[in-house]
Every structure is written in structure tokens, then in C-alpha cells.
Amino acid sequence: MNFEFQNPTKIIFGAGTIARLGEVVSEYGKKAMIVTGGGSVKRTGAFDKAVESLKSAGLAYVECTDVEPNPRITSVARGAKIAKDEGCDVIIALGGGSTMDAAKVMGAAALYDGNPWDMILHGQEEVYIPTETLPVITVPTLAATGSEANCGAVITNDETKIKSFIQIPLLFPKVALVDPELTVSVPQNHSAYGVCDIITHVMEGYFNGVDGTPIQDRFAEGVIINAIEYGRKAVANDENLEARAHVQWASIVALNGWVQAGVHMLAPMHMIEHALSAHHDLTHGAGLAIVGPAWMRFAAKYRPERFAQFAQRVFGLSSEGKDALTLGMEGIDAYETFLREIGCPTTLSEVNITGELFEQYAKDAALVVRDEDGKLLGRPPMTTEDIVEVLKSAL
Amino acid sequence: MNFEFQNPTKIIFGAGTIARLGEVVSEYGKKAMIVTGGGSVKRTGAFDKAVESLKSAGLAYVECTDVEPNPRITSVARGAKIAKDEGCDVIIALGGGSTMDAAKVMGAAALYDGNPWDMILHGQEEVYIPTETLPVITVPTLAATGSEANCGAVITNDETKIKSFIQIPLLFPKVALVDPELTVSVPQNHSAYGVCDIITHVMEGYFNGVDGTPIQDRFAEGVIINAIEYGRKAVANDENLEARAHVQWASIVALNGWVQAGVHMLAPMHMIEHALSAHHDLTHGAGLAIVGPAWMRFAAKYRPERFAQFAQRVFGLSSEGKDALTLGMEGIDAYETFLREIGCPTTLSEVNITGELFEQYAKDAALVVRDEDGKLLGRPPMTTEDIVEVLKSAL
């Protein structure tokens, strides 16, 4: 029951708040680097709004475009070089989780002369832990990762096909400027994947945390209940700003630490998914929709009461005449049905992944967060055979 | 739906963490002022543990003792002078809400040459807003106010009998060092009052916030459900460390902003209670147990659906065959029954307060947080007649 918590990121939330970007950035410098993804922010007008606000505040900017989904360490190095060469004071991440994660690591990499991959945990002998960073302002255009208000980032090494992470307090953004209007244009499938990502963040701690965290349980259940209700509405009608706003807020609180405080969360579903999307062109949230229910059916056998609680409190299922495992499995079925309803894939075959590399994925999944026996940490810890079994069940 | 949120306080939570006080304080200076209340921390050994940790870290300290319940501005001025005269770098608040509130204002007052009452909102023409403070470390010995991890403080002017507040980001403590073992010695009645305070903090936003905050609703209900469950256990067996820890954690999240983010909370129950305890020797939490149910029965008539939701989700009451107001009133009855079970007073006569000064209390309650017509802000806004009506119903 001992833990520490601190999240210094300032959240500015609300429709239209992107107009305040210049005011916010001017507290941290005069020249910004705007990091973007594949260009959707230019098509939707978000980029123009951002630039207009910067110009009104008399700020200069340069761009780092084309950060890919599952962002690569090469893009991080490229962005860090631009920020350094151009003498930027501050970094603005305008985009989804990939853009924000890459920008957060660029901030530290801009002040480090070595290879930024040294910072990403990937089983190396000595990890480089950065101690300074350019200030980062996040402006999310997708409700999903919660990266806007936490200190983590997931980066892929395309050469070694390893997707892994850094998570240190230094990487908390200074400000998360969260304007749900920016998410109105997100396509249906990516909105749905985002909802799955949000729910899975909360589930990781809920199913893989320590016992005896009853307030955090209620927080987690509350986020999931609302992500389901408003996620369904946001996917059904992408112009529903109220639903978008609730989903956006859910994405922040799902992974800014409020739900996880004292939980000592582990994240086996994420570790398995990262191994998949390191090898395949697979959106993270879609991968989680496949791995999630498969992992849950595996884990429920070891901890049926917890899954029964999930079924009762999140889906309102009745326990009458059922043992905990039966009830728990019904809850997982209900969750999978929801994922399919909003348009997520729930099998590997839907995304054309076959069993050939299962052993490799299993090995990669347990590369970093593992116990002394090499098992992937979680409840329960998983051998590579266990991971392969879960993947097979998702075919 | 537009709001800002930031809470930079670092929380270090867990049994035995008081042993880390010296380590924590040494990040902020070499000489500390320890602020304490009526002396219970010396009887329980908490003070000795704190001093031992400071000495191990090679730190010097002076004391500011005898901060009273409903702390007075004269005590704040006294503490500020000690900190200034003794050249303290950092302030440690070791005690309950009164001690912590006073210490937070002492921090700013130590760097201000004027009268610290200038900082407390009390209807003055010009409010002095401090811009610097000594760093403050809070070490709560009672689970109640949540003052350990928020930026508010409530101070009483004994001459004018006005009890009011300051709430500015500058007053966030640097660190809240929260050791639930320190609360094991709290007497049964004060433990119960603390539980009522925790629940009322959450209720203020839940019943007096804006519409359309469904995630915050779930957070609020979760905190109340757990404060009831573990509050009952902590009061029944004061050595139950697990229950104490859950209540302590509830007290933090009840008022560190997580539950209230985006809610635009108002606090009429607190405003009315403050008017009572400014005039009478009444523990804040006990006053809230009296004002709370009386105010709720008044407010339920204006917003029955919200009180029905409270009855259903917090107490699991069935809506079958009842209109919203009937169900809502049943929820209030259930809450009042709980308060009586744990030993809280729920009528003014139990604490020897008569109706003589009702008009004065009503006027004081609406002194600061009022609308253009002078009504006390809340849902609904209250005239002085409304406040008197609520007080009469609590006789």
C-alpha cells in the first residue's frame, strides 16, 4: 500500500481551446517546433488554427512532419536534430498518440548527443536516463493514448522490430491543451480503436494491479462505463461533440495516473500488442481489441472473482446461479460484443496475422517487463507458452 | 465544459512513510518550522518520529505549537513571525486540517509584511493575492479535510467572527507525506467527523456542480461508497490500519481536484457550516453532519433526479414504484442514518446551538460566494430566508 504520485501537467480542456496555444507556448519560449503525423491535421484545419494562434502571439515555428503510426526512433532522432539545428525553445505535439510520444522523446533527445534509442528500455545493459528536456506542449487530435498528460512514450526500432517504452517524470508535458473539437473529424474506425485503447489502459491496472485498491476499482469502472457509453455515441455520430468531449476526458484520466495511483499496474496486454504492431502495420488500439479479450479469458481462470466484479459493475450482469468464472466469462463476452459493435477487429485473421511468428512475438513481449524466470509480468505472470496460447486463441 | 486542472503536489503515501520526512524536507532547505495543534502529536509519538527523521537528515527545526481547531488569523500571524525571525526555509504541517490550513497561509504570510487577513476573502474591497511562499510539506494526522494535497485554507477571524478561505495555486504543498499509521490514534468521534467531512467534500461538487460530468459522477460515488464502508470500519475499530488507509486515501482524493475536475463546484454546505463554527466551538465535520442532511432535503426539491441517482448508486436503493424525489429523500435518510451510526450529531440541539443567531449565520454564509442578488451560490442559490429555513429544519 506504499506508493508515490505526482503529475504536474497542466490540463486546459474545452472546445475551442486551441485558440489559446500561442498564449500557452509563449510562457516557454519564442520559437516552437510543431510535430505532426501523416498530414491529417492539415486537412482538418487543426494545423492552421494552431499556427494562427502562434502568430497572434508573435511566436516563430518550424515543422517536423510525417511521424508515422507506431513512431520510429529514426523519426525521434530526425525531430531532435531539427529542434537543435533550429534553436527551438519548445515542442508542440499536434496529433495522436504517436505524434505525442515521439515529440516527448524528441524533447529529451534534443539535449542529448547520443542515440535516443539509449533511452528506450529494450533489454540493454545500461539505460540512458535523460535529466533535461525541452518543454513539451501536447495538443491531442485523437482520444486514445492519454499521452497528452502522462510521462510515457512508446517508440519502435524498425531495424530490430522492437517496440518499447520510456516512462520517467521528466517527460510529463508542461501543458496538455485538449480541444475535443479537434477529434470530431477522426474517422469511425480510428475513433473505435481509440475507445478500445482507453478501456484497455484502465483494464491493465484493474486486472493486473495489487489487491486492496477499492477506490481505484470504482474509478476504473467509472471510466470504462463512460468510455463504453460515450464511445458508442462518438463512433455512431462523429459530429457528436458532447460524446467526443466525454471520450476525450476519459482518455486523459484513463492513463494520467489517477486511476492507477497505488495500483502498481502492470500491462501484459500492451506488451503482447506491442510485439504484434512492431512486426505488422497494425493500429495499436485495434491490436488491443484482439489481444484484450483473448488475454482476459486466459487470466480469468486465475482470478475469477475480479472478472466477476467487472461483469457485475461494468455490464450490470447478474451473479444469480453462476460461479465467479462463468460470470466473469460473460463479462468478457459482453466486452467483446461491444468491441465488435463499434467496429474493432477481435481476431488476428481479420488483420491478416497468422501463427508463423507467434514464438517471436511471445519472446518480444517478455523482453523488458519480466520476472526472474523470464515470465511476462502480470496477473498471472506468463511464460512464452502462455503468450503463444493466448495468441492462438485469438486466431 | 471548459476548465483547467493542475495539482503539482507530490503524494508519498503509506504506513511508516513519516520516516522519510527528513529526506523530503532536505530537498527544500536546512531549517524547518514544525507547525502543530493542541499537542496530540506529542502524546501519540508522531512528533518524536518527525523530529527523529529530521535529525537523521541533519536538519534544524523550530516549533509553532497550539494552532487551534478552526485556526485563527492571529495564529497564522504568530507562525509567520516565527518562521521569519528564525530564518526557516521550509514549513512542516504536522496535524489535522486546522494545522495544515494555518501552515499553508503562514508560508505566504512569512514573505508578506502586511496583515495576513488581507489574503483571506472576506468581502474586502481589495484582496491581497500573494505571489511567493515558503515551501510547505504536509503530514496529516487525521483523515478529513484533504488539505494535505490541495491549495485551499480556511481561517477564522476571531474578532469579527468571520470564517473564510483562500484558494490559489501558490498554496499547493510541495509534498504531502501521508502515513495512515498516524491516524490510528485518532479518537472515535473525530474519526467519524473526518469521514463526514470527506463525504461532504465530494457531495458539494456532486450536488452543486454543472450538469454533464458523468465520469466525475462515478468518481464521486466511488469515493462516497468507500468512505462509508471503510469509515464505518475505522470508527468501529480504531486499530484497523487497512480501513484507516482507505479512509485516508479517500480524504485526499475527495478534495485534491480529481473528483471535481470540470465540475465547477460550489460549496453551500461548507459556507453554512463555516458560519456556525465561526461563532461556536464546533468541529467542522460535526457541523457538516448537521448541515448536510438538512441542506440536502432542501436542495432535493429542486433537483430530485440527481438525489435519486445518489440513492441508487451509493446506497443501492430501488427506484421501483417511486418518483425521483421520494427515492432521493430515502437516500438522504440512509445517509443520515449512517452519520448517526458512526456517532455524528445530526441536529443543532445536540451541540447546543439555538435559533437566536440564525439570521446572522445566514448573512455570514453568503458573505463571499454569492450571486448579484446576494444569494449564496449553489444549486439552488439560497436567500438568507432559505438558509434560515435549512437551519430551522436542523434544530
Interface residues (C-beta under 8 A of the other chain):
Chain A: M1 N2 F3 E4 F5 Q6 N7 P8 T9 K10 I11 I12 F13 G14 A15 G16 T17 P180 G212 P214 I215 D217 R218 F219 E221 G222 V223 I225 N226 E229 Y230 E242 A245 H246 W249 A250 V253 W258 A261 G262
Chain B: M1 N2 F3 E4 F5 Q6 N7 P8 T9 K10 I11 I12 F13 G14 A15 G16 T17 P180 G212 P214 I215 D217 R218 F219 E221 G222 V223 I225 N226 E229 Y230 E242 A245 H246 W249 A250 V253 W258 A261 G262
